[in-house]
Amino acid sequence: MLTKSPVVLPQIAQERFDRLKSRTARIGVIGLGYVGLPLSLLLAEAGFRVTGFDIDEKKVTDLEAGRSYIFRIPASEIQSARAHGFTATADFSNLSDMDAIIMCVPTPLTEHREPDLSYVENTAKAAAPWVREGQLVVLESTTYPGTTEELMIPVLEAGNTKGLKVQSAGAAAEHGVFYVAFSPEREDPGNDTVARRDIPKVVGGHEVIATTLAATLYEGIFTRAVQVSSTRVAEMTKLLENIYRCVNIALVNELKQLSLKMGVDIWEVIDAAATKPFGFHPFYPGPGLGGHCIPIDPFYLSWKAKEYDFNTRFIELAGEVNEAMPAHVVNAVGKALNQHKKAVNGARILMLGMAYKKNIDDLRESPSLTIIELLREEGAEVLYNDPYFPTVGRGRHYNLDMTCTPLDNLGQYDCVLIVTDHSDYNYEEIVSQSQLVVDSRNATKGISSPKVVRC
Ligand SMILES: NC(=O)c1ccc[n+]([C@@H]2O[C@H](COP(=O)([O-])OP(=O)(O)OC[C@H]3O[C@@H](n4cnc5c(N)ncnc54)[C@H](O)[C@@H]3O)[C@@H](O)[C@H]2O)c1
């Protein structure tokens, strides 16, 4: 035994604990997307033997060839992880060789804006036959409280051909069990101010052995694991964090609209308020929410709340305000063009930025997609430039066939619309070359020009 666990562990858990503690454990990561791939690399770098699993064969092929498909992850990081033993596969039978399995699959909304847990369910179904005695299974996908216990555990137990059951609270079984925990991913893509390993990792097990094993696993790669009493607490923690962001962004989006009418610069106000050393955290307005988290996660809770006859009014109101922002931007474009004695109908508009936020290559739920749709409905010709997207094709909720327009000859456009404030752009130059710039991000802060309209 290498280290004594603070919890008395049965032999099958103690073996896992020792391997996790000494980082000799084999870890399987299912879902090699924006969350699962960086996590796999972090684990491999820490010395764990990591196998990535994905149903997307192209991702598996790319990783096996040492190629990256995520902009901010250079191929050299994949190659270095491979040198540490990282492999990728679509063959789930390899899961039985793992000491721990971490699931990082999507949790989107359906067309009717209800939780789509089909990915979690299908992954659990595919993994179930291979779950072994003493293994730890962790769900990382963001979801409502109760998913791990009500959906994942029953699917894993039902599909397990060896008849294994999850260890439940109470006497620790010596045989016939596996362990289950939930640990939310807290990554903030594009935010380089906090190293990923310095973001504390919240872990909540189905019972105390699972919590101990999961905390031990994550302490191998994160500076701190925060243990909570249940999977539900861990699930709800993630939702609280994202709802807090969603509601506060809605607040500043609403105050921005009022401030514009009052002739007050909301960004200057926020910067001034942020000098308060307590009780205020700055959030910034924008063209609308985007990404796989903030526009979606709060509605997982609203949906679940209905089961308790509870109406989540803050979430609904924040959703309403934030979802109206793309239309606010399009209105602002219309007004700005009108000032130039032009109409949206027939205008040539170059939109800067497709990604939902700066310096990343993620288009999911991006407000740019709605803005394009609304501008086109009003008869505008819309082109785009985004250094992270040479082309934009078809996605879950959009079907565009667009190619990135070079950032030159800006004077030819009736309006240049800033939707994403990528750092690569030279905003001084953009303003000087354009006839009209509508800025939804305050990217032109400090540039004083009658051509600029902030919205
Ligand atoms: N992207 C973020 O910044 C972020 C941050 C925090 C939390 N999250 C949460 O993490 C989860 C994953 O998000 P993501 O951004 O990595 O998604 P993603 O779409 O980038 O990646 C998911 C991966 O899972 C794979 N997959 C789907 N079904 C599968 C199955 N049955 N078996 C194996 N692989 C399967 C997909 O092919 C894809 O590669 C979501 O719940 C999300 O809300 C994401």
The ligand as an SDF file (V2000), in Angstrom:
LIG
                    3D

 44 48  0  0  0  0  0  0  0  0999 V2000
  -16.5210   23.2180  -24.3100 N   0  0  0  0  0  0  0  0  0  0  0  0
  -16.4200   23.7670  -23.1280 C   0  0  0  0  0  0  0  0  0  0  0  0
  -15.7780   24.7820  -22.9820 O   0  0  0  0  0  0  0  0  0  0  0  0
  -17.0720   23.1450  -21.9110 C   0  0  0  0  0  0  0  0  0  0  0  0
  -16.7970   23.7080  -20.6620 C   0  0  0  0  0  0  0  0  0  0  0  0
  -17.3700   23.1300  -19.5230 C   0  0  0  0  0  0  0  0  0  0  0  0
  -18.2190   22.0400  -19.6570 C   0  0  0  0  0  0  0  0  0  0  0  0
  -18.4840   21.5220  -20.9030 N   0  0  0  0  0  0  0  0  0  0  0  0
  -19.3590   20.3500  -20.9750 C   0  0  0  0  0  0  0  0  0  0  0  0
  -18.5680   19.2190  -21.3230 O   0  0  0  0  0  0  0  0  0  0  0  0
  -19.3320   18.3030  -22.1240 C   0  0  0  0  0  0  0  0  0  0  0  0
  -18.5890   18.0040  -23.4160 C   0  0  0  0  0  0  0  0  0  0  0  0
  -18.4790   19.2210  -24.1520 O   0  0  0  0  0  0  0  0  0  0  0  0
  -17.4460   19.3930  -25.3390 P   0  0  0  0  0  0  0  0  0  0  0  0
  -17.3810   20.8590  -25.5960 O   0  0  0  0  0  0  0  0  0  0  0  0
  -16.1740   18.6650  -25.0890 O   0  0  0  0  0  0  0  0  0  0  0  0
  -18.2320   18.6500  -26.5190 O   0  0  0  0  0  0  0  0  0  0  0  0
  -17.6340   18.2380  -27.9630 P   0  0  0  0  0  0  0  0  0  0  0  0
  -18.7940   18.1680  -28.8600 O   0  0  0  0  0  0  0  0  0  0  0  0
  -16.4820   19.1400  -28.3060 O   0  0  0  0  0  0  0  0  0  0  0  0
  -17.0170   16.8020  -27.7280 O   0  0  0  0  0  0  0  0  0  0  0  0
  -17.7790   15.7000  -27.4190 C   0  0  0  0  0  0  0  0  0  0  0  0
  -17.1430   14.4820  -28.0500 C   0  0  0  0  0  0  0  0  0  0  0  0
  -17.9110   13.3460  -27.6540 O   0  0  0  0  0  0  0  0  0  0  0  0
  -17.9760   12.4490  -28.7370 C   0  0  0  0  0  0  0  0  0  0  0  0
  -19.1030   11.5590  -28.5480 N   0  0  0  0  0  0  0  0  0  0  0  0
  -20.4190   11.7910  -28.7010 C   0  0  0  0  0  0  0  0  0  0  0  0
  -21.1310   10.7090  -28.4020 N   0  0  0  0  0  0  0  0  0  0  0  0
  -20.2460    9.7550  -28.0420 C   0  0  0  0  0  0  0  0  0  0  0  0
  -20.3640    8.4020  -27.6300 C   0  0  0  0  0  0  0  0  0  0  0  0
  -21.5480    7.8020  -27.5190 N   0  0  0  0  0  0  0  0  0  0  0  0
  -19.2400    7.7310  -27.3620 N   0  0  0  0  0  0  0  0  0  0  0  0
  -18.0250    8.3140  -27.4770 C   0  0  0  0  0  0  0  0  0  0  0  0
  -17.8570    9.5870  -27.8600 N   0  0  0  0  0  0  0  0  0  0  0  0
  -18.9500   10.3020  -28.1390 C   0  0  0  0  0  0  0  0  0  0  0  0
  -18.0860   13.3600  -29.9400 C   0  0  0  0  0  0  0  0  0  0  0  0
  -17.7160   12.6960  -31.1180 O   0  0  0  0  0  0  0  0  0  0  0  0
  -17.1330   14.4800  -29.5580 C   0  0  0  0  0  0  0  0  0  0  0  0
  -15.8250   14.2040  -30.0020 O   0  0  0  0  0  0  0  0  0  0  0  0
  -20.6850   18.9630  -22.3150 C   0  0  0  0  0  0  0  0  0  0  0  0
  -21.5770   18.4740  -21.3540 O   0  0  0  0  0  0  0  0  0  0  0  0
  -20.4080   20.4290  -22.0530 C   0  0  0  0  0  0  0  0  0  0  0  0
  -21.5530   21.1130  -21.5870 O   0  0  0  0  0  0  0  0  0  0  0  0
  -17.9140   22.0550  -22.0200 C   0  0  0  0  0  0  0  0  0  0  0  0
  1  2  1  0
  2  3  2  0
  2  4  1  0
  4  5  1  0
  4 44  2  0
  5  6  2  0
  6  7  1  0
  7  8  2  0
  8  9  1  0
  8 44  1  0
  9 10  1  0
  9 42  1  0
 10 11  1  0
 11 12  1  0
 11 40  1  0
 12 13  1  0
 13 14  1  0
 14 15  2  0
 14 16  1  0
 14 17  1  0
 17 18  1  0
 18 19  2  0
 18 20  1  0
 18 21  1  0
 21 22  1  0
 22 23  1  0
 23 24  1  0
 23 38  1  0
 24 25  1  0
 25 26  1  0
 25 36  1  0
 26 27  1  0
 26 35  1  0
 27 28  2  0
 28 29  1  0
 29 30  1  0
 29 35  2  0
 30 31  1  0
 30 32  2  0
 32 33  1  0
 33 34  2  0
 34 35  1  0
 36 37  1  0
 36 38  1  0
 38 39  1  0
 40 41  1  0
 40 42  1  0
 42 43  1  0
M  CHG  2   8   1  16  -1
M  END
$$$$
